């Protein structure tokens, strides 16, 4: 039987987060894997993908099209009222 449980080290003792379901006194073999604590901040996902499309020519064309479209004047033109 193999089980994976998480726990916390206290000196030579490992306090497990859950019940093993094994009889008291049963001999076991233990493998320890250290879990690194990561401090995820808002926006970390975006930073990990930064530059993923840097050399994609097709993506560059799409972004240029969007950039040019945003530069267009979209407000309706008002007639010059001074000529009435």
C-alpha angles and dihedrals in degrees: 000000000000124000132178117212132163123231147159128250118234108178106298092344127088114205109208123216093221144028116277094208090222126131118258111266095021112144115238140178116231129204116189124209119183114227112211116222111230124197104221113195130190109279097024090119091057092049092053090057096043111130095015091127097033096118098034107118093192091053090049090056092050092050092047090052090052091047092052092046091054091054093059118106107245102172115104114255115245117220116247103261093195092078097063 
